[in-house]
Amino acid sequence: MSHLSLDDDQLMRYARHILLDEFGVEAQERISAARVLIVGAGGLGSPAAFYLAAAGVGHITLVDNDEVDLSNLQRQILHDSQRVGMNKALSGQQSLQALNPLIQIEPLTDRLDDADLHRLVPQHDLILDCTDNFATRHAINRAAVAHRVPVVSGAGIRFSGQISVYDLRDSAAPCYHCLFPEADDVQELRCATTGVLGPLVGMVGCIQAAEALKVLGGFGEPLVGRLLSVDALTMQWHTVRFRKDPQCSVCSS
């Protein structure tokens, strides 16, 4: 990630971040020069993408092959009623570019396979996993481990949310597979059949954005080796620490 000197418009737009002692001009320059891959423009990707665009991430690649549905609008705030039936990556591009015309938004409207991920991941400084299924999460993890690119992962269903950071630049850090080993018998819960509280995925996506800025800007203590969970029904938060699995078939082989 190269540094980028800020012009007057950027200094004004990002002034409230630059005023933070822990943030400053240096972190903003790193963020403005960064390339971020956001996989999923739904409930998690919507707030995460909005806040990363607002913060001035220089290049955002937004991936989603799905179309906006009326039932999405209760939580997927990147989209609006006029865009029902439109591809989510293209809809998201419109919203993000309107919010911040100083950055580049690249929409990808195809579902990514392993070859796509291995091509795209090394072109980016960070990945946001905003997907809703284990198969895609594990595919992202494999590519991230192979290319040593950090991942900020979020999940939300019903009233329960989870966030963690997998900084695969550090060989001692755990990967997604260390915490959630891939298995054929895992039952997945889907929003379409079980429901999800709209603000819950907003909360998770916002935390993903905050963690992404910390990793990109090089400040604070990201959620590496920690799983942050929230129960929105009782509004209780819990943190569980976990370590790299020395037997992990993905990152220890």
N, C-alpha and C positions, 0 to 999 in steps of 0.2 A: 504494500500500500504506500503510494507516494504522497508527499505533502503537497498542499495546494494553498497558495497565499489567498487571503480573503479580500474581496473588493468592498467598497463602501456599503453596497446593498446587502451583502452577506453579513457584514459587521452589525448593521442595524437590525436585520431580520433575526439574527441569532444572539442578540445582545444579552438576553436574559439567561442564556446558557453560559455565555462567555464571562458574565459577571461572577459566576460560581468559581470560587478559588480552586476547587477540585477539577473543574472543567477547563476553563480558560481558552485562550486562542489556540493553543497547541492541540487540544482535544478536538476543537471544532475543525481545525484544518485536516486532521486525520479522518474525521467523519465526512467532511465534504469531499475528500478524495476516495472514499470507500465505495466498494461495490457489494451490494447485499442481494442475495437470492431469497425471495419469499415464496415458499411453496404453499399455496392455498390462499384464496382471496375471499374467504368466508367469514365466519364469526370471530375467529382468532386473527386472521390476516387483515381484516378491516381496520381495527384500532391500531394494530402493530404497524401496518403500512402508513396509516395517517400520521402517527407520531414520528416515524422515521423520516417520512417526507418533510414534515414540519421542521424536524431537527436538521435537515439539510444533507442527508445521506446522498452523495453525489450521483450514484447510479443504482436504481432499484429495478431488479428483474422480477416481475410479478407473474406467477405461473398459476393458471387454473383452466381446466378444460370444460368446466361446468357453465351452465347458463343461469342467470338470475331468475329466481322463482319468487312468486308472491309470498310464500311461506318463509323465505330468507330474510325479509325486510324487518322482522321483529328483532334482529340482532346484527345483520351484516350491513353495517352502516356505510360501507364504501359505495353502496348501490341505492337507487331510488326507484320510485314507482314507474317512472318513464322508461326505465331500462329493463323491465321484466322481459325475459326472452333473449337478452343480450349476453354475450360471453362475459364472465366475471373479470377476467384479466383486462379486457378492453374497457369495461365499465370502470374498473378500478383505476386504470390509466387516466381516464377523464377526470375523476375526482381528485387524484393526487396531483396531476398537472395543474388543475385549477387552484389547488391549495398552495403549491410551490412551483412556479414556472422556471426557477433557477436550476432545477435538477432534471436528470434524465430518467424516464420511466419506460422500461422495455416490457411489453406484454407478451407472454407466451401462452398460446391457446391450446396446446396439445398436452395430453397426459404424458408425463415423463416416464421413460423406461430406464433400465440400468445404464444403457449406453448414453442416453441423454444426460443423466446425472453425472456420469464420469467425464462428460465433455464440459458441462456447465459449472460444476462445483469448483474446479481449480481456477475458474475465471473470476471467482468472487472471494471476498475477504471474510464473509460470514453467511450462514444459512439460517433462516427462520423456518422451522418446521411448524406450519400452521395447518397440518393435514388432519384427517379424521379417521385414518385406518392404519393398522399395524404394519401391513405389507409395505406401504409407502414410507412409513417412518423407518423401518428397517433398511429399505433401499437407500434412503437419504443417509442413514448412519454408515452404511458400508462405504458409500462414496466419500463421505466426510472423513472417515478413518483413513481410507486409501490416500487421500490428498491432504490430510492434516489441516482441515478447515473447521473452525468452531461452529457449533450448532446451538441455537437457542430453541428449545422445544417446549411447546405448550399443549395442553389438552383440557377439554371441558365438556361435561355431560351432566344433564339434570341440574344438580346444585353443586357439583364437585369439580374443582379445577386443580391442575398441577403444572408446575413450571420447573425446568432445570436447564443448566448450561453444560454442554459437553465440549470442553476446550481441547480438541484433539491435536493441537500443536504440542501439548505436554504429554509425553509418552507414559507418564504416571497417572494421568487423569482417566477416569472411567468413561466408557462410551454408553450409548443408549442400550445396547445389547447386554452390557454388564448388569443393568438395573432391570430391564425387561427382556429376558431371553426369548428369542423367537420360538414359537410353538404352534403346532397345527390345531391344537384343541382349545385355543384361546377364544372365548366368546366376546364378540365386539358389540358394544352398545352404540346405536346410531341415534342422532337427534331426531331423525324422521320418524322413529318408532317409539322413542323413550322421552323425548322432549329435552329442552335446555332453557335455563333462565337467561334471557338476553344479556343483562349486565354482567353475568358471570364470565362469559367469553370475552366481554369487554375488559373486565378486570385482568384476566389472564393475558390477553393480547397487549394491554398496556404494560404489564410487567415484562413481557417478552421484549417490548420496545426499549424499556429502561435497561434491561440486561444487555441488549444488543449495543446500546450506546456506550455502556461501561466497557464492554469488550473492545469495541472499535476505538473508543477514545482513550483507553488505557488508564482508567481511573476506577476507584471503588473496589469492591470485592464481589465479583460475579458468583452466581449460584453453581459453581463447579463442585461436584461431589456432594451436592445438597439438593433434595427434592422438596420444593415448597408446595404445600397443599392447602386449599381453602374449601371449607364447607359453607356455602353462602346461605344455607338455611339457618344456621346458628351463628354465622360470621365468625368462625374460629379458624385460625391459621396454625399449621404445624410444619416443622422442618425436620426431615429425616436425612441423616448423613449416610453416604454409601461410598464404597471404594471400588477401584478397578478389580475386576474378577481375573485372577491370574490364569484361569482356565477359559477365559472368553474366546470363543471361536472367531470373533471378528477382530478385536484389537490386541489380543495376546498371541496370535499365531505368527 
